[in-house]
Amino acid sequence: MPHLQLLNSIEKQALEYIAVTSRDEVSKRAKILLKLDDGKKYLAIVEEVGVTEKSIAKWKKRWTSSTISSETWDSAIAKANEVLGVNVGRPKKCKSTEARKIVEISECNKNQKFSRSKHHYHMQVAEEATLRGLPKLSPRSIGRILEAQLQ
């Protein structure tokens, strides 16, 4: 029995791009749609991608119920972003350029000020960052930024 085409050629290219370049959750969603379009059965997709059948059905339904037409690359990417939730969640308070500035402040503060604890040190960095016009962040957020830079 032949399967129905879920994606047009532009949508397929856009989802292949997203599957390679996006974070894990979004990449999995794109792979689900690509495998469905290839005619794979739900059980095969469950094994290959590592999701539930319910999840496969949910993403197929979301894709097919979308009203965005995709005749161009930009419209296909826009549809994928909306349906797959590429930009979902609360926006970050601190952009990567600001995070780099916080790391610079941290490096300067290491040499200048004595700290009683890690938390106290992060408080000092947060205060200095605020004085320099960066967003007001908690000491814990400063700690997360500095930990991420070490990795």
N, C-alpha and C positions, 0 to 999 in steps of 0.2 A: 504494500500500500504506500503510495507516494506521500511525502510529508509536505505540509504547507510552508512556503517561505515566510519566515518571520521578519527578515531584514532585507532591505535593498542593498545594492553593492556599496553605496556610500556609507550607509549605517554600519555595514559589516566592517569596512575599513576604519571607521571611527571607533567602533568597539574593540577592534584589534589593537589600535593605538592606545586606548584607555586600559586595556588588559595588561599592557606592557608597562605603561608609565604611571599608573595610579597606585594609591596605597592598597593594601591587601583586601579590605572589604569590598571596595569598588571594583578592583580587579576580578574578584570572584564573581561578582554580579555580571560583569561583562562577559566572562568566560561561560557562565550559565547560558546567557542569550546566544552566544556564538555556537555552543554545542547543541542547543535546541535547534538553531537554524541549520546545522549540519545533519539534523535528523536523528540525533542520539536520543535514546530512551532515558527516562527519569533515573532509573536504577544505575545506568552507566555514568550519568552525570554525578549522582550521589557519590559513587566510588572515586571518580576522577577529581572532582572539585572539593569534596568533603563537606557537603551541605545536605540538608534534609529535602525530601520531596516537597514538603510544604513550602520551603524557601524557594525552590525552583518554580513552583506554581505561582507564588506571589510575584516574583520578578517577571515572569512571562506575562502575567495579567497586567502589571504596571506598564510594561513596555507596549503591549497591544492596546491598552486603553488610553495611551498618550495621544493628545490631539495635535501635537507639533508635527508638521510635515518636514521631511528632510530630503530636499533635492540637492542641497549643497553641503560641502564639508562643514561649514560653520553651523548650519542648521542641524546637521547630524550630531555634532559635538554638543550643541545646546540641548538637544533632546536627550542625549545620553547623560549630560550633567544633571538635568532636571529629574529624569527618571531614576538614575542610579544613585543620586544623592551625593555627587562629588563635593559640593560645597555646603554640606549639611553640618549643623552644629553652631555653637557660639563662636563668633570670630575671636581670634587670639587678641589679647590685650597688648602683646609685645611682638612687633614684627622682627624679622631676622636682623635687620640693620640695627634696630634698637638693642637686640640681644647681644650683638657684637660690641656695641658701646658699653653695655653693662659688664661684659667680660673685660674690656679695657679698664673700666673703673675699678673692677675687682683686682686686676693686676697692679694698678697704682696703689690701691688701699692696702694690699698685702705688705708693701714695703714701708708704708707710712704710719699706720695706726695699729696699736696693740688691741687684740680682741680676747675677751674672756672665753667665748665659746663660738661655735660655728654659727649659731643663731644670732648672736650679737654681731658677728662679722657681717652676716647677711643683712642685718638691720642697718649697719653703717653704709653698706653698698647701696641699699634701697634709698636711704636718705640722700646720699650723694647723687644718685641717678635722678631723683626728683628735683634736686637743686639745679641739675643740668638740663631740665626740661623734658626728661623722659617720663613715661607714664608711671603713676604711683603704683608700686607693686609691693606685695607682702614679702617679708623675709623668706618665707617658704618658696614663693615664686622665684625669687632671686636664686635660691638654692637649686631649684629645678633647672633653671637656665644654665647655671654654672656646671651642674652635673651633666647636662646634655652636651655641653661644649667639651667635656673631658672624654666623651665616648667617641 
